[in-house]
Amino acid sequence: IFIQQMDVWQQRNSQGEMHFKYLPKSSAIKLIDFGSTTFENEAHSSVVSTRHYRAPEVIL
């Protein structure tokens, strides 16, 4: 579960309509590890599988 704290900015345009902008409170980089990490001192395949490099929305 990913929860991001947001700041909400509101602004009224010339027609009187209210517009909202949601911005993260922090620009810190978040990392999701899907468990495909390999280390130099451990045995691992020399073939790179594209499954490990797909976007999270494709995997989920």
C-alpha positions in Angstrom: 0.0 0.0 0.0 1.4 3.3 -1.0 0.2 6.5 0.8 1.5 9.9 -0.2 0.9 13.0 1.7 -0.4 15.8 -0.6 -0.7 19.5 -0.5 -3.8 20.9 -2.1 -3.6 24.3 -3.9 -6.8 26.0 -5.0 -7.3 28.8 -7.4 -10.3 30.6 -8.9 -10.2 31.3 -12.6 -11.6 34.4 -14.4 -15.0 32.6 -14.8 -15.2 32.0 -11.0 -14.6 28.3 -11.3 -12.4 26.7 -8.6 -9.5 24.6 -9.7 -7.5 22.3 -7.4 -3.9 21.1 -7.8 -2.6 18.2 -5.7 1.2 18.2 -5.1 3.2 15.7 -3.1 4.6 17.2 0.2 7.9 15.5 -0.5 9.8 15.0 -3.8 11.9 12.1 -2.3 12.2 9.2 -4.6 10.2 6.1 -3.7 11.4 2.6 -4.6 9.4 -0.5 -5.1 11.4 -3.8 -5.0 9.6 -6.6 -6.8 12.1 -9.2 -5.6 14.2 -9.7 -8.7 17.5 -8.4 -7.2 20.7 -10.3 -7.9 24.0 -9.8 -6.2 27.5 -10.3 -7.7 28.5 -12.9 -5.2 25.4 -15.1 -5.9 24.6 -17.3 -8.8 22.3 -15.8 -11.4 21.3 -16.2 -15.0 23.3 -14.2 -17.6 20.1 -13.9 -19.7 18.2 -10.7 -18.9 14.5 -11.2 -18.7 12.3 -8.3 -19.7 9.7 -9.4 -17.1 12.0 -7.8 -14.5 12.0 -4.4 -16.3 8.3 -4.0 -17.0 6.4 -1.0 -15.6 4.7 -1.7 -12.3 1.2 -1.1 -13.8 1.9 -4.0 -16.3 2.9 -6.3 -13.5 0.1 -5.4 -11.2 
